[in-house]
Amino acid sequence: QVQLVESGGGLVQAGGSLRLSCAASRRTFNSYAMGWFRQAPGKEREFVAAIRWIGGITYYADSVKGRFTISRENAKSTVYLQMNNLRPEDTAVYYCAAKDSPPFTSASSYYTGYKNWGQGTQVTVSS
C-alpha cells in the first residue's frame, strides 16, 4: 500500500499561515482524488478540503472556504493545503487521504470513500 506522508504542521499565532504537504511514497501512485481532514481533541474527524487529480476540481468545508486552498502537483504526487488567517478553532491533527475511484461530483462524494490515510500532522493555533 502506498504511504501518504504529511508535513508542514506546527505552532502559529491566530491570523498566521501554514502550508501542509502530503506526499505519496512512490511516483506510480494512482488515485482519483485527495482530501484533507482534521480531528481536534475530543471531536470527531471532519472534512476540510478535497481535490481531483485530473482537472483540479476542488471542494471545501464551509468553515475554511476563503481561507484555505488545496492544490496538487501531479508530477510529484503531492497535495498541498495552504492555510491562511488561521484561527484557534483550526487547531487539530490534519490528515491527508486518497480516494481511489469516482464519484467526485456531489457533496457527499467529495468527503467519502477515502481508504488510504496518512499519519497526520499537528496544527496548533494560539490566540
C-alpha positions as a Markdown table, in Angstrom:
| # | Residue | x | y | z |
|---|---|---|---|---|
| 1 | Gln | 0.0 | 0.0 | 0.0 |
| 2 | Val | 1.2 | 3.5 | -0.8 |
| 3 | Gln | 2.1 | 5.6 | 2.2 |
| 4 | Leu | 1.0 | 9.1 | 2.5 |
| 5 | Val | 3.3 | 11.4 | 4.5 |
| 6 | Glu | 2.1 | 14.8 | 5.8 |
| 7 | Ser | 4.4 | 17.6 | 6.8 |
| 8 | Gly | 4.3 | 21.3 | 7.5 |
| 9 | Gly | 2.3 | 21.4 | 10.7 |
| 10 | Gly | 3.4 | 23.5 | 13.7 |
| 11 | Leu | 2.5 | 26.3 | 16.1 |
| 12 | Val | 1.3 | 29.6 | 14.7 |
| 13 | Gln | -0.5 | 32.6 | 16.1 |
| 14 | Ala | -4.0 | 33.5 | 15.1 |
| 15 | Gly | -4.1 | 35.2 | 11.8 |
| 16 | Gly | -0.9 | 33.4 | 10.6 |
| 17 | Ser | -0.4 | 30.9 | 7.8 |
| 18 | Leu | 0.9 | 27.4 | 7.4 |
| 19 | Arg | 1.3 | 25.2 | 4.3 |
| 20 | Leu | 0.8 | 21.5 | 4.7 |
| 21 | Ser | 2.1 | 18.9 | 2.2 |
| 22 | Cys | 1.1 | 15.4 | 1.6 |
| 23 | Ala | 3.4 | 13.2 | -0.5 |
| 24 | Ala | 2.9 | 9.7 | -1.8 |
| 25 | Ser | 5.6 | 7.2 | -1.2 |
| 26 | Arg | 6.1 | 6.2 | -4.8 |
| 27 | Arg | 5.7 | 8.0 | -8.1 |
| 28 | Thr | 3.4 | 5.4 | -9.5 |
| 29 | Phe | 0.8 | 6.3 | -7.0 |
| 30 | Asn | -2.6 | 6.3 | -8.7 |
| 31 | Ser | -5.6 | 7.8 | -7.0 |
| 32 | Tyr | -8.7 | 9.6 | -8.2 |
| 33 | Ala | -8.8 | 12.4 | -5.6 |
| 34 | Met | -7.1 | 13.6 | -2.4 |
| 35 | Gly | -8.6 | 15.0 | 0.7 |
| 36 | Trp | -7.6 | 16.8 | 3.8 |
| 37 | Phe | -9.4 | 16.1 | 7.1 |
| 38 | Arg | -8.8 | 17.2 | 10.7 |
| 39 | Gln | -9.5 | 16.0 | 14.2 |
| 40 | Ala | -9.5 | 18.2 | 17.2 |
| 41 | Pro | -9.2 | 16.8 | 20.7 |
| 42 | Gly | -12.5 | 15.3 | 21.9 |
| 43 | Lys | -14.1 | 15.8 | 18.5 |
| 44 | Glu | -14.9 | 13.7 | 15.5 |
| 45 | Arg | -12.8 | 13.8 | 12.4 |
| 46 | Glu | -14.1 | 16.4 | 9.9 |
| 47 | Phe | -13.6 | 17.1 | 6.3 |
| 48 | Val | -11.6 | 20.1 | 5.3 |
| 49 | Ala | -11.0 | 20.1 | 1.5 |
| 50 | Ala | -10.6 | 17.8 | -1.5 |
| 51 | Ile | -9.2 | 17.9 | -5.0 |
| 52 | Arg | -9.4 | 15.7 | -8.0 |
| 53 | Trp | -6.1 | 14.9 | -9.7 |
| 54 | Ile | -7.5 | 15.3 | -13.2 |
| 55 | Gly | -8.8 | 18.8 | -13.8 |
| 56 | Gly | -8.1 | 20.0 | -10.3 |
| 57 | Ile | -11.7 | 20.2 | -9.2 |
| 58 | Thr | -11.9 | 21.3 | -5.6 |
| 59 | Tyr | -14.4 | 21.3 | -2.7 |
| 60 | Tyr | -14.1 | 22.9 | 0.7 |
| 61 | Ala | -15.9 | 22.8 | 4.0 |
| 62 | Asp | -17.8 | 26.0 | 4.8 |
| 63 | Ser | -15.6 | 26.6 | 7.8 |
| 64 | Val | -12.4 | 27.0 | 5.7 |
| 65 | Lys | -13.8 | 28.4 | 2.5 |
| 66 | Gly | -11.9 | 31.6 | 1.6 |
| 67 | Arg | -9.1 | 30.9 | 4.0 |
| 68 | Phe | -7.7 | 27.5 | 2.9 |
| 69 | Thr | -6.6 | 26.5 | -0.6 |
| 70 | Ile | -6.0 | 22.9 | -1.7 |
| 71 | Ser | -3.7 | 22.3 | -4.7 |
| 72 | Arg | -1.8 | 19.4 | -6.3 |
| 73 | Glu | 1.4 | 18.8 | -8.1 |
| 74 | Asn | 0.7 | 15.8 | -10.2 |
| 75 | Ala | 4.3 | 15.1 | -11.2 |
| 76 | Lys | 5.3 | 14.8 | -7.6 |
| 77 | Ser | 2.2 | 13.0 | -6.4 |
| 78 | Thr | 1.9 | 15.7 | -3.8 |
| 79 | Val | -1.1 | 17.7 | -2.5 |
| 80 | Tyr | -0.9 | 20.9 | -0.5 |
| 81 | Leu | -3.1 | 22.8 | 1.9 |
| 82 | Gln | -2.4 | 26.5 | 2.2 |
| 83 | Met | -4.0 | 27.7 | 5.3 |
| 84 | Asn | -4.3 | 31.5 | 5.8 |
| 85 | Asn | -5.9 | 33.6 | 8.5 |
| 86 | Leu | -5.7 | 30.7 | 10.9 |
| 87 | Arg | -8.0 | 30.7 | 14.0 |
| 88 | Pro | -7.7 | 28.9 | 17.3 |
| 89 | Glu | -10.6 | 26.6 | 16.3 |
| 90 | Asp | -8.4 | 25.3 | 13.4 |
| 91 | Thr | -6.2 | 23.6 | 15.9 |
| 92 | Ala | -6.3 | 19.9 | 15.1 |
| 93 | Val | -4.3 | 17.0 | 13.7 |
| 94 | Tyr | -4.6 | 17.2 | 10.0 |
| 95 | Tyr | -4.7 | 14.1 | 7.8 |
| 96 | Cys | -4.5 | 13.6 | 4.1 |
| 97 | Ala | -6.2 | 10.7 | 2.4 |
| 98 | Ala | -6.6 | 9.2 | -1.0 |
| 99 | Lys | -9.8 | 8.3 | -2.8 |
| 100 | Asp | -9.3 | 5.6 | -5.5 |
| 101 | Ser | -12.3 | 6.0 | -7.7 |
| 102 | Pro | -15.3 | 8.2 | -8.6 |
| 103 | Pro | -17.6 | 9.7 | -7.9 |
| 104 | Phe | -16.4 | 13.2 | -7.1 |
| 105 | Thr | -19.5 | 15.1 | -8.3 |
| 106 | Ser | -21.7 | 15.9 | -5.3 |
| 107 | Ala | -21.3 | 17.0 | -1.7 |
| 108 | Ser | -21.2 | 13.6 | -0.1 |
| 109 | Ser | -18.9 | 12.1 | -2.7 |
| 110 | Tyr | -16.3 | 14.8 | -2.1 |
| 111 | Tyr | -15.7 | 13.7 | 1.5 |
| 112 | Thr | -16.5 | 10.0 | 1.5 |
| 113 | Gly | -14.7 | 6.9 | 0.0 |
| 114 | Tyr | -11.2 | 7.7 | 1.3 |
| 115 | Lys | -9.3 | 4.5 | 2.1 |
| 116 | Asn | -5.6 | 5.4 | 2.3 |
| 117 | Trp | -4.7 | 7.7 | 5.2 |
| 118 | Gly | -1.5 | 9.5 | 6.3 |
| 119 | Gln | -0.3 | 9.6 | 9.9 |
| 120 | Gly | -1.3 | 13.2 | 10.5 |
| 121 | Thr | 0.4 | 16.4 | 11.3 |
| 122 | Gln | -0.4 | 18.7 | 14.3 |
| 123 | Val | -1.5 | 22.2 | 13.7 |
| 124 | Thr | -1.8 | 24.5 | 16.8 |
| 125 | Val | -3.1 | 28.0 | 16.5 |
| 126 | Ser | -2.6 | 30.2 | 19.6 |
| 127 | Ser | -4.9 | 33.1 | 20.4 |
